Amino acid sequence: MLNVVVLIGRLVRISDLRYTPDGVPVRSFVLAVDRFRRDASGERESDFIPCVAFRRQAELLEQFGRKGSLISVEGYLRTRRRVTPDGQQRTEIEVYAWRVRSLERRQPQPPETPTVITPTTQPISETPYEELEEEPTLSELPEEVVEELGDLPTDTSLEDELPF
């Protein structure tokens, strides 16, 4: 069975960077994702998906984590059960993100002082989107994520190609 989630949406809420007791950076955020159908007035309906990012992904959200930013999230669904103060059982579903990317176009920053540009032999990337992070390896993911992924080889990245 496969538990993979890919979402594209806008940041609605983002928490401050926190740390687990083991010192792992963690950040919660809510992503507004449009549905395919429209309501009676012609407006798209949205779902508000709670997400959690760990380690480098949590730290990278500091760079582009503004309310309204368009991002993509790759991860997996996780459920938690809790008891409310009035004794009711609640099940919460959230996305544990292993990759978060900004989909906003980069805004060129004007130089503060005139600079001389010299030709280089390296090609300049013309991609308009900012890729923020390479795929994490299993050793970079939180222990609970690795445990849920099962007995995968520890040196395999999450984006290795399939053998067929």
Backbone torsions as a table, in degrees:
resi	resn	phi	psi	omega
1	MET	NA	151.4	-174.6
2	LEU	-124.8	132.1	179.2
3	ASN	-123.5	87.7	-179.1
4	VAL	-130.1	135.0	-179.9
5	VAL	-126.4	133.8	173.4
6	VAL	-127.8	121.9	-177.6
7	LEU	-128.4	146.8	170.6
8	ILE	-127.3	126.8	-178.7
9	GLY	-168.9	-170.3	-178.4
10	ARG	-111.1	140.9	177.6
11	LEU	-67.5	126.9	177.9
12	VAL	-101.7	-41.8	-178.0
13	ARG	-147.3	141.5	178.2
14	ILE	-139.7	134.9	-178.3
15	SER	-86.5	169.5	173.0
16	ASP	-72.2	157.2	177.1
17	LEU	-68.1	127.2	177.1
18	ARG	-121.4	173.3	-179.9
19	TYR	-130.8	141.4	175.3
20	THR	-73.4	169.1	176.5
21	PRO	-58.1	-24.3	178.1
22	ASP	-86.2	1.2	178.5
23	GLY	87.2	14.0	-179.7
24	VAL	-84.9	125.6	177.6
25	PRO	-64.8	139.5	179.1
26	VAL	-144.0	143.3	179.4
27	ARG	-144.2	133.4	176.2
28	SER	-99.1	148.2	175.6
29	PHE	-154.9	162.0	179.0
30	VAL	-118.8	132.1	-178.3
31	LEU	-112.1	127.7	175.3
32	ALA	-90.0	119.0	-177.5
33	VAL	-119.9	126.5	-179.9
34	ASP	-73.3	145.4	172.3
35	ARG	-87.6	166.5	178.9
36	PHE	-74.0	-36.9	-175.8
37	ARG	-84.2	162.7	178.9
38	ARG	-113.7	156.0	177.8
39	ASP	-81.4	-175.1	-175.9
40	ALA	-61.2	-29.0	-179.3
41	SER	-87.9	1.7	178.7
42	GLY	90.8	0.1	179.2
43	GLU	-85.6	146.2	175.8
44	ARG	-73.2	140.4	174.2
45	GLU	-84.8	151.9	-179.3
46	SER	-125.8	149.2	170.7
47	ASP	-109.0	145.3	-179.9
48	PHE	-111.1	107.9	-170.4
49	ILE	-102.9	119.3	175.2
50	PRO	-74.5	136.5	-178.0
51	CYS	-133.9	158.4	177.3
52	VAL	-135.7	133.4	176.5
53	ALA	-120.7	143.8	-179.3
54	PHE	-118.1	163.6	172.5
55	ARG	50.0	-129.5	-173.9
56	ARG	-61.5	-35.8	179.7
57	GLN	-63.4	-39.2	177.8
58	ALA	-64.8	-39.8	179.4
59	GLU	-69.8	-36.8	-179.2
60	LEU	-67.2	-26.3	177.7
61	LEU	-61.2	-20.4	176.9
62	GLU	-63.5	-33.7	-176.7
63	GLN	-72.0	-39.7	-174.8
64	PHE	-126.9	9.3	-174.4
65	GLY	-80.9	63.1	175.8
66	ARG	-104.6	148.9	177.9
67	LYS	-56.5	129.4	-179.7
68	GLY	94.6	-8.4	179.7
69	SER	-65.5	137.4	176.9
70	LEU	-85.8	121.7	-179.0
71	ILE	-136.5	162.8	169.9
72	SER	-115.3	147.3	-178.8
73	VAL	-130.5	129.8	172.6
74	GLU	-118.2	135.0	-178.5
75	GLY	-177.7	-148.4	179.5
76	TYR	-143.9	156.4	178.6
77	LEU	-80.1	143.7	176.6
78	ARG	-140.1	138.1	178.0
79	THR	-109.1	147.4	175.3
80	ARG	-131.5	143.0	174.5
81	ARG	-110.7	138.3	178.0
82	ARG	-145.4	162.4	177.9
83	VAL	-110.1	127.0	179.4
84	THR	-73.3	164.3	178.8
85	PRO	-57.7	-26.4	178.5
86	ASP	-91.2	11.3	172.4
87	GLY	90.2	5.1	-179.8
88	GLN	-84.8	141.9	175.4
89	GLN	-80.0	131.6	177.5
90	ARG	-126.2	141.5	172.3
91	THR	-113.9	125.1	179.7
92	GLU	-111.7	139.2	178.1
93	ILE	-116.8	133.1	177.1
94	GLU	-144.2	161.7	178.7
95	VAL	-97.8	124.5	172.1
96	TYR	-91.0	113.1	-172.6
97	ALA	-88.1	128.8	172.4
98	TRP	-103.9	-12.8	174.7
99	ARG	-145.8	131.4	176.5
100	VAL	-129.8	129.5	-179.4
101	ARG	-129.1	145.5	172.2
102	SER	-84.4	135.3	177.3
103	LEU	-110.0	10.9	177.9
104	GLU	-78.6	146.1	174.6
105	ARG	-70.1	142.6	177.0
106	ARG	-72.0	135.5	175.9
107	GLN	-95.4	119.3	179.6
108	PRO	-64.1	133.3	179.2
109	GLN	-91.4	123.2	178.3
110	PRO	-67.1	138.7	179.2
111	PRO	-67.8	144.9	-179.7
112	GLU	-75.2	-33.0	177.2
113	THR	-126.5	151.0	178.9
114	PRO	-60.6	138.7	178.7
115	THR	-125.4	152.9	176.9
116	VAL	-97.7	125.6	-179.9
117	ILE	-98.7	123.8	177.9
118	THR	-105.8	145.7	-179.6
119	PRO	-63.6	145.9	176.5
120	THR	-122.8	163.4	177.7
121	THR	-91.1	-8.8	-179.9
122	GLN	-86.1	135.5	178.3
123	PRO	-69.2	146.2	178.2
124	ILE	-93.7	131.4	179.5
125	SER	-69.2	134.4	179.1
126	GLU	-106.7	9.5	-179.9
127	THR	-69.5	131.5	-176.4
128	PRO	-81.7	-7.7	-175.6
129	TYR	-109.0	150.4	-175.7
130	GLU	-98.6	116.5	173.3
131	GLU	-92.7	124.4	-168.7
132	LEU	-95.7	-21.1	-171.5
133	GLU	-156.7	145.7	171.1
134	GLU	-78.3	167.0	177.6
135	GLU	-61.2	136.1	176.8
136	PRO	-74.5	151.2	171.4
137	THR	-88.5	167.6	-178.5
138	LEU	-60.6	-31.9	-179.2
139	SER	-70.3	-16.7	179.2
140	GLU	-90.5	-11.4	-179.2
141	LEU	-85.4	155.5	175.7
142	PRO	-59.9	150.6	-178.7
143	GLU	-53.7	-42.0	-177.6
144	GLU	-63.3	-31.8	178.0
145	VAL	-70.0	-45.5	-179.3
146	VAL	-61.8	-41.1	178.9
147	GLU	-61.1	-39.4	-179.4
148	GLU	-72.2	-26.3	179.8
149	LEU	-74.8	-18.0	175.4
150	GLY	93.0	-155.3	-174.3
151	ASP	-90.1	61.9	175.5
152	LEU	-86.8	150.4	175.6
153	PRO	-60.3	140.4	-173.9
154	THR	-74.4	-16.5	179.7
155	ASP	-95.3	7.8	-179.1
156	THR	-90.3	128.9	174.8
157	SER	-79.4	164.4	-176.8
158	LEU	-73.8	-7.8	-175.9
159	GLU	-118.5	22.5	176.3
160	ASP	-60.4	148.1	179.7
161	GLU	-74.5	148.6	177.1
162	LEU	-76.2	153.1	-175.0
163	PRO	-77.3	5.2	179.1
164	PHE	-123.5	NA	NA
